[in-house]
């Protein structure tokens, strides 16, 4: 990779909103909070920023996924399930 977030921001294509369509992807965390005591560590924007940073700094992992090596590992470890 070797490129920073600013480079990738220029590759984003924004699309017109689909009113109401994305509600099905919403998650209600009440059960996790009430029954398990779960609490989020970051808000959405911070979590997304940290995720992008992780991908930008883990070229080796990305290379293994792209090469097919990761798929072989998944099949070896989970293929018989």
N, C-alpha and C positions, 0 to 999 in steps of 0.2 A: 504494500500500500504506500506508505511513506508520504501521504498527503494529510493535511490538517482539515479540521471541520469546515473552515472557510471555503476550501476547494469544493467540498461536497455540497455545501449549501447552494452553490450555483447549479447543481444538477437536479434540484427539486423542481418538479412540475406540480403546481397546485391545480386541483380540480374543483369544479363547482360542487357545493354541498348538496347532499341528498337528504333533505329535511325528513327527520324521523327514521331514516333507514338505519342509522348506526346505533340506535337504541338497543338492538338485540345483542350488541357486543358489550353492553354495560354490565358491570359486576357489582352485586350487592355484597359488601363485606361484613354485614351485620352479624351473621352466624359465626364467622371466624373471630370477630372481635368479642362477641358475647360468650361463646362457648370455649374458645381457645385462648382468649386474652391477647389475640394478635393485634399489633399496632404497626402501621406503616412507618418506615424510617424516613421516607422522602415523599414530597409531593410529585405529581406526574412529571412536571417539567424538569425537576432535578433528577428524577429517576431516568428519564429519557436521555438527558445530558450525560449521566454517568454510564449508561449503556453504550452510547455512541463512543465515548472516550475508551471504553473497554475494547470495543471492536477495532478502533483505530490504533490501539497499542498492542494488539494480539495478532500480529500478522501470521505467526506460525500456526495458530489454531485455524485461522481463515484458510491458509494454504492447505491444511489437512482436509478441511471440509470440501474445498474445491477439487482436490485431487481424487476424492473418492475414498481416501483412507478412513475417514470418519464413518462413512456408511458401512465399511467392512467391520469396523469395531462394533457398531450398533448391531449388525447382523450376528456377529460372533457372540456378543453378550446378551442379546435379547431375541435373537431369531427363533429360538425354540419355545418362546412363550405364547 
